Amino acid sequence: MELILVRHGEPAWSDADGLARNDPVLTDRGRAQARAVARRLAATEQVPEWGDIDRLLVSPAVRAQETAAPIAAALDLPIETSDWLLELHNPPQWEGAPIEQVRVAFESMQHADREVWWNGMPGGESPAAFHERVTAGLDAFLEGLGIRPAPDQPRLWDSDGPIDEEDHDRLVLVAHGGTNSVIVTHLLGLDHEPWDWFRFTMGHASIAQLDTVAIAGHHAWSLRALGDANHLEVPDRTY
């Protein structure tokens, strides 16, 4: 089993008037980043260990959908929109607010303690609820593929069938920095923090790769790449 996590391209978090958007479109550079990662994913001869990709799951956010569009075209795959992949919900009152106000809110959170972090921004989704949403969605999705945590074996997984063969499923998930970090944390069996996205940082349109390895009579998830942006020129790498 192989999961290739893609973070969306650079978003336009504010409009021309400097007002915040909660569901932004991509910038011109973000669209170029999306085309570059699409070419990378389609060029299996350059990354032969990836092989053919079987499915494309995408967050419903506009920035993720716009990133996924050229990937879907390059891989000739339909976009499967999955709500559980959506990023932590911003407070609705941020929509149309001055972008500087949003920046100040994030900066103030940097110095807050863990309890405040777990509660999140007033009016927004709490990191606690976000982690629960993403991990529950991920577990349900994997369960549908016959993959589940091994009973009484922390950090190990079982499968209804072989998941380490050459023809195992390869899936691309186009989501967000926070979502992807929660997925990595969960599959590696690490304790969650409300700031997981600072522990596993991915730039825009970069790639993380996880696959399974047979171990101890079960399977473990292995992180093979994180924040891989080799398909982007250095000046085009953003965070």
C-alpha positions as CSV (number, residue, x, y, z in Angstrom):
1,M,0.0,0.0,0.0
2,E,1.4,3.4,-1.0
3,L,0.1,6.8,-0.2
4,I,1.5,9.9,-2.0
5,L,0.4,13.0,-0.2
6,V,0.4,16.3,-2.2
7,R,0.0,19.7,-0.6
8,H,-2.0,22.2,-2.7
9,G,-0.2,24.9,-4.6
10,E,0.3,28.5,-3.3
11,P,-3.1,30.1,-2.5
12,A,-4.2,33.7,-2.7
13,W,-5.1,34.2,1.0
14,S,-6.3,37.7,0.3
15,D,-7.9,39.5,-2.6
16,A,-6.8,42.6,-4.4
17,D,-8.2,44.7,-1.6
18,G,-6.3,42.9,1.1
19,L,-9.3,41.1,2.5
20,A,-9.0,37.5,3.7
21,R,-10.4,34.5,1.9
22,N,-11.2,31.3,3.8
23,D,-11.4,29.2,0.6
24,P,-8.9,30.8,-1.7
25,V,-8.0,30.1,-5.3
26,L,-4.4,29.5,-6.4
27,T,-2.1,32.2,-7.4
28,D,-0.5,32.2,-10.8
29,R,2.6,30.6,-9.2
30,G,0.3,28.1,-7.4
31,R,-1.2,27.0,-10.7
32,A,2.3,26.6,-12.2
33,Q,3.3,24.5,-9.1
34,A,0.3,22.3,-9.7
35,R,1.3,21.7,-13.3
36,A,4.8,20.8,-12.2
37,V,3.7,18.3,-9.6
38,A,1.3,16.8,-12.2
39,R,4.2,16.2,-14.6
40,R,6.2,14.7,-11.7
41,L,3.5,12.2,-10.8
42,A,2.9,11.3,-14.4
43,A,6.7,10.7,-15.1
44,T,6.8,7.2,-13.6
45,E,9.9,6.4,-15.7
46,Q,11.8,9.0,-13.6
47,V,10.4,7.6,-10.3
48,P,9.9,3.9,-11.2
49,E,9.2,2.9,-7.6
50,W,5.9,4.8,-7.8
51,G,4.6,2.8,-10.7
52,D,1.0,3.4,-11.9
53,I,-1.2,5.4,-9.7
54,D,-4.7,3.9,-9.0
55,R,-6.8,6.6,-7.4
56,L,-6.8,10.4,-6.8
57,L,-8.5,11.6,-3.6
58,V,-8.9,15.4,-3.1
59,S,-10.0,17.8,-0.4
60,P,-13.1,19.8,-1.4
61,A,-11.2,23.1,-0.9
62,V,-10.8,25.2,-4.0
63,R,-7.1,25.4,-3.7
64,A,-6.9,21.6,-3.5
65,Q,-9.3,21.0,-6.4
66,E,-7.4,23.5,-8.6
67,T,-4.1,21.7,-7.7
68,A,-5.7,18.3,-8.5
69,A,-7.1,19.3,-11.9
70,P,-3.8,19.0,-13.9
71,I,-2.9,15.9,-11.9
72,A,-6.2,14.2,-12.9
73,A,-5.6,15.1,-16.5
74,A,-2.0,13.9,-16.4
75,L,-2.9,10.6,-14.7
76,D,-6.2,10.1,-16.6
77,L,-7.9,9.6,-13.3
78,P,-11.2,11.0,-11.9
79,I,-11.1,13.3,-8.9
80,E,-12.6,11.6,-5.8
81,T,-13.6,14.5,-3.5
82,S,-13.2,13.4,0.2
83,D,-14.5,15.8,2.9
84,W,-12.3,14.4,5.6
85,L,-9.2,15.7,3.8
86,L,-10.3,19.4,4.3
87,E,-7.9,21.6,6.3
88,L,-8.7,22.9,9.7
89,H,-11.7,25.3,9.3
90,N,-10.9,28.9,9.8
91,P,-13.3,31.1,11.8
92,P,-16.0,32.2,9.4
93,Q,-15.7,35.8,10.6
94,W,-12.3,35.8,8.9
95,E,-13.9,35.8,5.5
96,G,-13.6,39.4,4.2
97,A,-11.6,40.6,7.2
98,P,-8.4,42.5,6.7
99,I,-5.6,40.0,6.1
100,E,-3.5,41.7,8.6
101,Q,-6.0,40.9,11.3
102,V,-5.7,37.2,10.5
103,R,-1.9,37.4,10.6
104,V,-2.0,39.0,14.0
105,A,-4.3,36.2,15.2
106,F,-1.8,33.5,14.1
107,E,1.1,35.4,15.6
108,S,-0.6,35.6,18.9
109,M,-1.3,31.9,18.9
110,Q,2.4,31.1,18.5
111,H,3.0,32.1,22.1
112,A,-0.1,30.4,23.6
113,D,0.2,27.2,25.7
114,R,-0.8,23.7,24.7
115,E,-4.4,23.9,26.1
116,V,-5.1,27.1,24.2
117,W,-3.8,25.5,21.1
118,W,-6.0,22.5,21.4
119,N,-9.0,24.8,21.7
120,G,-8.0,26.7,18.6
121,M,-9.0,30.0,17.2
122,P,-12.3,31.4,18.6
123,G,-15.1,30.5,16.2
124,G,-13.0,28.1,14.2
125,E,-12.6,24.3,14.3
126,S,-10.4,23.2,17.2
127,P,-7.3,21.2,16.5
128,A,-8.7,18.5,18.7
129,A,-11.8,18.2,16.5
130,F,-9.7,18.5,13.4
131,H,-7.5,15.6,14.4
132,E,-10.5,13.5,15.2
133,R,-12.1,14.3,11.8
134,V,-9.0,13.5,9.8
135,T,-8.0,10.3,11.6
136,A,-11.5,9.0,11.7
137,G,-11.8,9.6,7.9
138,L,-8.5,8.0,7.2
139,D,-9.2,5.0,9.3
140,A,-12.6,4.5,7.6
141,F,-11.0,4.9,4.2
142,L,-8.3,2.3,4.9
143,E,-10.9,0.0,6.5
144,G,-12.7,0.1,3.2
145,L,-9.5,-1.1,1.6
146,G,-9.2,-3.9,4.1
147,I,-6.5,-2.3,6.2
148,R,-6.9,-1.7,9.9
149,P,-4.9,-1.4,13.1
150,A,-3.6,-4.7,14.4
151,P,-5.4,-5.7,17.7
152,D,-3.2,-5.2,20.7
153,Q,-0.2,-4.3,18.5
154,P,0.4,-0.5,18.7
155,R,1.6,1.1,15.5
156,L,1.1,-2.1,13.5
157,W,-1.5,-2.8,10.9
158,D,-3.3,-5.8,9.4
159,S,-4.7,-6.3,5.9
160,D,-7.3,-8.6,4.4
161,G,-4.8,-9.3,1.6
162,P,-1.2,-8.6,0.6
163,I,-0.3,-5.0,0.6
164,D,3.4,-5.2,-0.1
165,E,3.3,-6.8,-3.5
166,E,4.5,-5.1,-6.7
167,D,0.8,-4.6,-7.7
168,H,-0.2,-3.0,-4.5
169,D,-2.5,0.1,-4.6
170,R,-0.9,3.5,-5.1
171,L,-3.0,6.4,-4.1
172,V,-2.5,10.2,-4.4
173,L,-4.1,12.4,-1.8
174,V,-4.2,16.1,-2.6
175,A,-4.8,18.0,0.6
176,H,-3.2,20.5,3.0
177,G,-0.3,21.1,5.2
178,G,-2.3,20.4,8.4
179,T,-4.2,17.4,7.0
180,N,-1.1,15.8,5.6
181,S,0.8,16.2,8.9
182,V,-2.1,14.6,10.8
183,I,-2.0,11.7,8.4
184,V,1.7,11.2,8.8
185,T,1.5,11.5,12.6
186,H,-1.4,9.0,12.8
187,L,0.1,6.3,10.5
188,L,3.5,6.5,12.2
189,G,1.8,6.0,15.5
190,L,3.0,9.2,17.1
191,D,1.3,11.2,19.7
192,H,-0.6,14.1,18.2
193,E,0.1,17.7,19.0
194,P,-2.2,20.6,18.0
195,W,0.7,22.0,15.9
196,D,1.4,18.8,13.9
197,W,1.8,20.9,10.8
198,F,5.0,22.5,12.3
199,R,6.5,19.0,13.0
200,F,6.0,17.7,9.5
201,T,6.3,20.7,7.2
202,M,5.5,20.5,3.5
203,G,5.9,23.3,1.1
204,H,3.2,24.1,-1.5
205,A,2.9,21.4,-4.2
206,S,5.4,19.2,-2.4
207,I,5.1,15.4,-1.9
208,A,5.2,13.0,1.0
209,Q,5.3,9.3,0.5
210,L,4.3,6.6,2.9
211,D,4.2,2.9,2.2
212,T,3.8,-0.3,4.2
213,V,6.4,-2.8,5.1
214,A,5.8,-6.4,6.5
215,I,7.2,-6.5,10.0
216,A,6.6,-8.6,13.2
217,G,3.8,-10.6,11.5
218,H,1.9,-7.5,10.6
219,H,2.7,-4.3,8.7
220,A,4.1,-0.9,9.6
221,W,3.9,2.4,7.8
222,S,7.2,3.8,6.6
223,L,7.7,7.5,5.7
224,R,9.9,7.5,2.6
225,A,9.7,11.2,1.6
226,L,8.5,14.4,3.2
227,G,8.2,17.8,1.5
228,D,9.9,16.5,-1.7
229,A,9.8,19.5,-4.1
230,N,12.5,18.4,-6.6
231,H,10.0,19.1,-9.4
232,L,10.0,22.8,-8.5
233,E,12.8,25.3,-9.2
234,V,14.2,26.8,-6.0
235,P,12.6,30.3,-6.6
236,D,9.2,28.6,-7.1
237,R,9.2,26.8,-3.7
238,T,6.8,28.5,-1.3
239,Y,5.5,27.6,2.2
